Amino acid sequence: RCSNMFDEDESQCMDGAETQQRQGNMFDDSDSDDVFFAEIKHQHYKTLDAGDNGDSNIIALLRDIGCEIREDINSVGKDWDALLSVHVMVKCLKKIDGLKYKELSDEMGGDFMDKQIVGINIAAALKELGYDENIGFEKIIYPEEKVTRSVLKFLIPKLYD
């Protein structure tokens, strides 16, 4: 059995009944936000881990939920900086639980202490949600491509829970 929705061959992960049940239940909620996110998930579900590490689909999903990502950015690597990482992580966290994370800020300020506080708060929220990789403020304010992609692949499915 596959461990998560990012495994490459979904057919090895679930049998036909499970797939049909998942797809059949996807649009049952009457709340428009739930339907919106279910449609996004349905549209991008099988391709999040595509040949480009799923970046194009991750970015499309992030844009769909309102993240402000420049059109020329199509990878979590090149041109993906700390400001963008913080912005998308905070946007995802607020979409996951707007009340719980309403105080999270994506404004990093100019000095190190402000950046550190933002990074600590985001890292704490990720750990609270169950992110089990080693993450601290430095991984947030000095993003690495692999870590950022891992965090986004963790957060995106939580948008649909």
Disulfide bonds with the S-S distance in Angstrom:
Cys2-Cys13 1.86
